[in-house]
Amino acid sequence: MKYSVSEILDNTSGYIFYQNPKFDQNKLYELCAVSKQLTNLDDTIFIPIYLVINAAPVDTFLVLERYIKSGVRAFMFDENHFLENDSLIDLINRNRANIDLVIMVPDTVKAVCDMANYTRINKISKKTKYIAITGSIGKTSTTEMLYGILKQHNSVYRGEAGANVKFRIAHKFLEVEPNIDYFLFECSGQGRGYLKYFSELIMPDIAVITKISNENLGEYLTLKNLANEKSTLLTAMSEDTAAIINGDNLLREATKDYICKKVYIDDGDYTLIKSDKEGSEFIYDDEKYFIPVTGLHQINNAIKVIEAAMALGFSTDDIRSGLLAYEPVGNRWVVDKFKNDAILITDCPNNPSYDTLIANIKSFLELYKDAPYKRLVITRIKALGVYEQQTYLKIAKYISTLPIEELVCVGSEITSIYEYVKSHSNIKTMYFEKPTTINENDKFVSYLINTMNFPQATLLKGQRKDGTIGYGDVKDVLRRILK
């Protein structure tokens, strides 16, 4: 999306802090606050976001110096942080010949959100349909399944998969082209008020609430509170819009007073034909479908997608072919077969929950029940708050009953699982500190490398990001070493 400077100033409470005398007043700019998306450098206003990583502020001026040398000629700055010292003036003085424009705003994150709202109302085609998907679990899978259906015959934008927090949702409005047919959002509810904000910004034509689970109980304390929070995605929806909602009692109660049309889908509202390592075939509403992804819980995501696509007017044939083309993203159930008949399944989404952990373990044991050696590798579940140890005890009791040969626990947060299983079962138990980096020299990764040398099936259930490391990266190291 491109904007005039006056559009940007009028909608961000900004002002021009520096302007090159040769600056073209009529020039249109793209706005970008995500560095890896910087492509059209000469025509982009880059928006550096003030970051603190590992309790240390990032030196934004060093970052900007690098982008100036790369060809970026215009920037937006945050008054809260960049007028505290002389670094901004020094930066401009050193690079006057290479800077066209500097815009100052009170707050860069708010500026992105304000420009998103302006874009939604004034720049995007009135024919565009908006779809928003939330839930404790299943958001990304559901979004990607629906994306596969939408993109077959239409222009559709969903941006980077899994980018679902407030700032990144707003930023997607800066990335999209004006005449898109469908605009698809995966919406996180990790902060109070997020989903109401998303509803009022996106104004969905279709909303999907996949399911509530104990993820984020540390913030919301009860599942009822969580259901009420998820329901706020429906706040700005009108009578001629539709919401596809998991049919559990808490969500039914939480959403009953919203005026949009509501379709409630209970888990198991389908007839299973078969489910194996290749995927699942099932019947829903008298039609046969196949999804090429492992796990019965994925069928529950798929039937919500079917209902959403039907509400948008898609034919059964288009829905069927779109589901067939579905590809998981973000290290979700990635299967690697190494030499010596060693199989590694990596399932590392944004943040695992109790429900997905149990569902994935059940799928693993069913699909690989004939493996001579079954090993489970687990890491912590974030955002449980006061329910953390209670949840880990449930997990430990469940694992202690399983027909597996080995459990590997990673990270001090789950030592209670390690200790319980070691004391209450005959399962071999191993414990490793959380890695600081994922490479072959780390004790945990080295252990896997050295023990993936005989027939087995190993499920690694972790997080995409835990601090600065991502457990999905383990598979990349093992691929490099063992294949």
Salt bridges, closest charged atoms under 4 A:
GLU7 OE2 - LYS123 NZ 3.36
ASP42 OD2 - LYS27 NZ 3.56
ASP43 OD1 - LYS27 NZ 3.31
GLU65 OE1 - ARG94 NH2 2.52
ASP100 OD2 - ARG73 NE 2.95
ASP114 OD2 - LYS110 NZ 2.81
GLU144 OE2 - ARG158 NE 2.93
GLU160 OE2 - LYS36 NZ 2.92
GLU160 OE1 - ARG168 NH2 2.75
GLU175 OE2 - HIS171 ND1 2.63
GLU200 OE2 - LYS196 NZ 2.59
GLU219 OE2 - ARG192 NE 3.07
GLU253 OE2 - LYS256 NZ 2.89
ASP266 OD1 - ARG252 NH2 3.53
ASP267 OD2 - LYS211 NZ 3.00
GLU287 OE1 - ARG320 NH2 2.95
ASP317 OD1 - ARG320 NH1 2.99
ASP318 OD1 - HIS153 NE2 3.22
ASP336 OD1 - ARG479 NE 2.69
ASP336 OD1 - LYS483 NZ 3.33
ASP347 OD2 - LYS461 NZ 2.47
GLU366 OE2 - LYS369 NZ 3.50
GLU406 OE1 - ARG375 NH1 3.53
GLU413 OE2 - ARG380 NE 3.82
GLU440 OE1 - ARG480 NH2 2.92
ASP466 OD1 - ARG380 NH2 2.64
ASP466 OD1 - LYS434 NZ 3.55
ASP476 OD1 - LYS475 NZ 3.18
ASP476 OD1 - ARG479 NH1 3.99
